[in-house]
Amino acid sequence: MIQNIFVGVLCVTVLGVGVFGFWLDNGNSFKKDDSDENNDKKVF
């Protein structure tokens, strides 16, 4: 029983960290401003 709760808490934590990392990687904003059009990331 306690193992299931612990695994559930870990899963929620990992999901939260993943969403937070995605949010940081995308510039803290899901909106696209006019100034963002010419500043797209380039992968070499």
Sequence and secondary structure as in RCSB ss.txt:
>XXXX:A:sequence
MIQNIFVGVLCVTVLGVGVFGFWLDNGNSFKKDDSDENNDKKVF
>XXXX:A:secstr
 HHHHHHHHHHHHHHHHHHHHHHHHTTT SS  GGGTT      
